Amino acid sequence: MLANDVKRDFKALKTARNRTVHYNTDLDTGDARDAALQAIRLLAGIVDMLFNPHGTGPKYVNGPIGRAYVRLEAESDPFIRRFILPASALVSPRFRFVPSGGGGFDIYDDPDYGIDGPALSDEQFADPVRATPQVEYPF
């Protein structure tokens, strides 16, 4: 379920945790700052690898205008199903984010997009040509 890099970093974090939690006397008399920073960097790297949808990887595909999409085959991954999909919106390539009150966004989309057309590959879906024109919004 987890990529090898994530597994490696979780194991390193476990080792760092065990060194500190189980009363390593070197940390009592010395400076624990370096050990703490190493643990924080490991944890930040793990969070980035798990939740960052941008970049290359088997679970996401980059789209235009800073958009990122979950790859169709990745939707069955237990991690994606549990954490990513519930926080995501099912959209067409032409959707539009519109700022709403309270710092959030509303999503405007074309509910009929692609109904009569062939299924798109992930790369076709993310193609910048399909993102324009964006869905009309009554400004």
C-alpha positions in Angstrom: 0.0 0.0 0.0 2.8 2.5 0.8 5.6 3.3 -1.6 9.1 2.1 -0.7 10.3 5.6 0.1 7.5 6.1 2.5 8.2 2.7 4.2 11.9 3.6 4.5 11.1 6.9 6.1 8.5 5.4 8.5 11.2 2.9 9.7 13.7 5.7 10.1 11.2 7.7 12.1 10.4 4.6 14.3 14.2 4.2 15.0 14.5 7.9 15.9 11.4 7.7 18.1 12.7 4.6 19.9 16.1 6.3 20.5 14.4 9.3 22.2 11.4 7.8 24.0 13.4 5.0 25.5 15.6 7.4 27.5 18.8 7.7 25.5 21.0 9.3 28.1 23.0 11.0 25.3 20.0 13.2 24.8 19.8 14.1 28.5 23.3 15.6 28.7 23.7 16.8 25.1 21.8 18.8 22.6 18.6 17.0 21.4 18.0 19.6 18.8 19.6 17.7 15.9 17.6 14.5 16.7 14.4 16.5 17.0 15.0 18.3 13.6 15.8 15.0 11.9 12.5 13.5 13.2 10.5 16.6 12.1 12.1 16.4 8.6 11.3 12.8 8.3 7.7 13.3 9.3 7.4 16.3 7.0 8.8 14.2 4.1 6.3 11.4 4.8 3.3 13.8 4.8 4.6 15.4 1.6 4.9 12.0 -0.1 1.5 10.8 1.0 -0.6 13.9 0.5 1.1 16.1 -2.2 -0.8 15.6 -5.4 1.6 17.5 -7.6 4.7 16.0 -9.3 5.3 12.6 -10.8 4.0 9.4 -9.3 1.7 6.5 -9.9 -1.3 8.0 -8.1 -1.7 11.5 -9.6 -1.5 13.3 -12.9 -0.8 17.0 -13.3 -3.2 19.2 -15.1 -3.3 22.8 -16.3 -3.5 25.9 -14.1 -1.9 24.1 -11.1 -4.5 21.4 -11.1 -3.8 17.8 -10.1 -6.0 14.7 -10.6 -6.2 11.2 -9.1 -5.3 8.6 -11.7 -8.3 6.4 -12.5 -6.4 3.2 -11.6 -5.3 4.8 -8.3 -8.9 5.3 -7.2 -9.0 1.6 -5.9 -5.9 2.1 -3.7 -7.0 1.9 0.0 -5.1 5.0 1.0 -6.6 7.0 -1.9 -10.1 5.7 -1.1 -9.8 6.5 2.6 -8.1 9.9 2.6 -7.9 11.5 -0.8 -11.2 10.8 -2.5 -13.4 12.0 0.4 -11.6 15.4 0.3 -11.8 15.6 -3.5 -14.4 16.7 -6.0 -15.5 14.7 -9.1 -15.2 17.2 -11.9 -14.9 17.5 -15.7 -11.7 19.0 -17.2 -13.7 22.3 -17.7 -14.5 23.0 -14.1 -13.9 26.4 -12.5 -13.0 27.3 -8.9 -14.8 30.4 -7.7 -13.8 32.0 -4.3 -16.6 31.9 -1.8 -17.1 33.5 1.6 -14.9 32.3 4.4 -11.8 31.6 2.3 -13.2 28.5 0.5 -14.1 27.8 -3.0 -17.2 26.8 -4.9 -16.9 24.5 -7.9 -18.8 25.2 -11.1 -18.8 22.4 -13.6 -20.6 21.1 -16.7 -22.7 18.1 -15.6 -23.1 16.9 -19.2 -19.4 17.0 -20.2 -18.4 13.7 -21.8 -21.7 11.9 -21.5 -21.9 11.1 -25.2 -18.1 10.9 -25.8 -15.6 8.2 -25.4 -13.8 7.6 -22.0 -10.7 9.6 -21.6 -7.3 8.4 -20.4 -5.7 10.2 -17.5 -3.4 12.2 -19.8 -6.3 13.1 -22.1 -8.3 14.3 -19.2 -5.4 16.5 -17.9 -4.6 17.9 -21.3 -4.7 21.7 -21.1 -6.7 22.0 -24.3 -9.7 20.3 -22.5 -9.6 22.8 -19.7 -10.6 25.7 -21.9 -13.0 27.3 -22.1 -13.8 26.9 -18.5 -17.4 26.5 -17.4 -19.3 29.8 -17.6 -19.9 31.5 -14.3 -22.5 34.4 -13.9 -20.1 37.1 -12.7 
